Amino acid sequence: MTAARARVRYEKKDNIAHVTLDRPEVLNAMDRRMHEELAGIWDDIETDDQVRVAVLTGAGERAFSVGQDLKERASLDAAGTPVTTFGSRGLPGRPRLTDRFTLSKPVLARVHGYALGGGFELALACDLIVASDQAVFSLPEARLGLIPGAGGVFRMARQLPQKVAMGYLLTGRRMSAATALAHGLVNEVVPAEQLDRCVAEWTDDLVRSAPLSVRAIKEAAQKSVDIPLEEAFTTTYVWEERRRRSTDAVEGVRAFVEKRRPVWSGR
């Protein structure tokens, strides 16, 4: 009996973790097994000090991901499995990236083709999004009697003007890559043939930055977004405490004065 093929491809090279949703035959729809595989991958990314940034993408030329595997969901419904709601509590692969709030390393979504439903929510949970001009975004859950339970409701309402967010959430309308860029939902949109080069430019810049500074900045930005500005200045940030006590905190300035590239230790 042959082993079932993995749902996710995972490779690490030059301080970059490449995570590829690998079910192109179903437009990278996410089933429970894929979520279980992803959970182990995010754990490894967080604990491997050699990994500085992760790139998340979908296999094939048609989709980043179309979200939840609805055929599997229909089977679960028929078996009497409880309907899901917000978050991944009690579900395989918990916590998923969409509610894994302590992942300290930056994740960049490389989006080509469809990013629908949970696929769009997965991209929204990333720190950066680089999309091809053929990318299409949508949260169609309202048309299916569902909700964008992997954070789409919350992130869209935070990342877009309220009326714009509500329009897309309540209708399931599709959004082009150009429109997503205009609304600030993505960092850059390029022709499909330039997508990999553009992603490499972003990852090169991320790897060039001090790893502890990147983690401290990400934590502070996320943790402080919903608290008063005055309180943000006095809040304790775990990764900032590590950064300011590290050798890297003086290495960057020393390298600048000595006119050389810094050598980051991450310690």
N, C-alpha and C positions, 0 to 999 in steps of 0.2 A: 504494500500500500504506500503510495507516494505521499509525501508531506504536502500540505496545502501551501500555496505560494503566499509569501508575506504580502501584507497590504501596504506596507510602507518601506521605501528604500532609504537607508540611512548611511551616509558617508561623511567622514571627517578628513579635511585636508587643509593645510596652511591656516590653522586656527579657525576654520570655518566649518560648521556642521551643515550638511545639506540634507534636508528632510523632504522626501518626495512622496506624496500621496499616489499610490501606484495601483489604481483600478481604472485605467483609461477606458476599458470596455463598457463601464457604467458611469463615465464622466467623473470618476474619482468620488463617487458617492461614499459616504462614511457609514460603515456598519459597526457593530459592537466590537468586533475583532480589531478593526482598524484603530478604534479608540484605545483599546488595551495596548496595542503596539506603540501608539503615540505616547502613552503615559510613561512607558519605560524609556523612550527616547528623550522626552523632556527631563526626566530625572537625570539621565546621563549627561545631557547638555549642561545642566546646572552644576553638577559635581565635577566635571572634567575641566581642570584649570587650563588645559590647552585650547579649549573651545572659547572663542571670544565673541562670536556672533553666529546665529543660525539663519539659514535661508529656507523658507518653506514654500513649496510649489507643488503643482500637480503634473502627473505624467500625461503625455500625449499632447495633441495640438488643439483640442476642443475645449478643455475646461481646467480651471484650477480645482474646483470641486462644486458639485451641484447640491452639496449638503447631505442631509440624512438620507440613508438608503430607505426609500419609502416602501419597497417590496418587503424588506425585513420588518419595517414598522407595521405593515399590514398583517404580517404573520404573527407578530407579537400581540397585536390587537385581537386577532382571532383566537389566540391562546389565552386571552384574558389578562395579559400583562398590563399593569397600570399605565395610564397615559402619563407622559412626562410633563414637567413644568419647568420653571426657571432653574438653571444650574445643572450640575451633573451629580448631585447627591444621590447615592445609592445606585449609580449607573456604572457600567464598565469604563475603566480608564479615568476614573476620578482621581485628582482634579484634572479636568481637561484644560487645554491652553486657554479657553474662553473664560474659565473661572480659576485659573492658577495664578493667583495674584502676587506670588512671591518669586516668580522666575526673574532673576536679576540680570540676565544677559539679554541684549537686544535681539529681537526676531524680525526679520525682513520677509515680507510676503512678496513673492514673484508671481504676478497674476497675469495669465493669458487665457483668453476665452471666458467661459462662464464661471462666475463666482456667485452662486445662488444659495439662498437659505443659509444653512449652517456653514457652507463654504464662504459666503460673504462674512458671516459672523467670525469665522476663524481668521480671515484677513483683517477684520476690524480689531481683533485682539492682538495683532502684531504691532510692533512699534513703528514700523515703516512699511509702506506699500509702494512697490514699483510695478507699473502695469503696462502692458502693450496696448496699442490703440485699438485692439480687437477685444479688449476685456469688457465684460458686461456684468453689472452688479444688480442684485435684487434680493429682497426679502419677501417671497411670495406666500408666506405662511398663512396670512389672513384668508387667502383664496382656498386654502386647504383645511380650514377649520383648526389650524394650529397657531402657535405663537412663536416668535423668534426667541426661544427660550435660552439660547446660548449667548445671551448678552446683546443681541441685536437691538432690542427695544431700548436698552439702557445706553449703549454706546452711540447709536444714531441720535438719540435725544441729547447727548452731550456733545457730539462732534459736528452737528448741523444746527442751523437755526430751527427753532421749534416747528414752525409751519412747514418747512421743507422736510424735516424728519417725519412729521406726522403724515405728510402726503405720501411718502414712499412706504411707510410702515402700514398704513391703513388700506392701501390699494395694491401693493405688490408690484407697482410699476418698476420697469427696468431703468437702470441708469447707465449711460455710456461712460467710457473711461474719461472722455473730455469733460463731461459734467461732473464726475467724481473729482477730477483735478480742480475744476472751478470752485467746487465746494470745500476743497482742502482735505478731502478724504484720502487722497493718495499723494505721495511725494513727487512722483514723476511719471509721465506717460511718454512712451517712445514707440516707434514702429516695431513690429514684432521681430524683425531681423536684428534690431539693436538691443533687444531686451536683455540678453545675457551680458552684453558689454556694459550696459547701464547698471545692472545688478552688481557686477564686478567692481565698478567704480565706487559704488556705495560701500561694499564690503571692504574694499581696500582702505577707504577712509575710516571705517569703523575699527579695523584691525590696527590702523596707525595710531588711534587714540589710546590713551592709557586705560587698561581694563578696569582698574578700580574706579577711575573717574567716571567711566561710562556707567558702571553699575550704581555708583553713588548718585549720579545725575538722574538715571532712570527711576530709582527708588524715590528720590526727593520729588521729582515731577509728578509721579503717580500718587504718592502719599499725600501731597499737599494740595492737590487740585480742588478739593472740596472743603478746605479749611480756611479760615481768615488769614490774610497775608501776614499779619503780625504774628499769629500763632505758627505759621509755616517757618518763620525764622528761628523759633525756639524749640521746634520739634526735634527729637533725636532720630537720626537716620542711621541704621545699622551699617550700611556700606560706606557712608561718609565717615563714620568713626574709624572704620578700617582704613579708608583712603588716607585720612589726615595723619595716621600713625605709621604709614607705610614708607618704604624707601622711594616708591614712585612719586610721592608728594614733593620730593626735592629733585628727583632725577630729571624731570622735564625742564625745570628752570636751569639746572646745571648744564644740560645738553644744549639749551638755547645759548647760554653764555659761551660755551665751548664750541659752538657752531658745528654741532654734530647731531645725528638722529638719536633720540632717546632710546634706551634699552629698558623696556618695561619688565619688571619681575613679577608684578601682580601680588607683591607681598609688602 
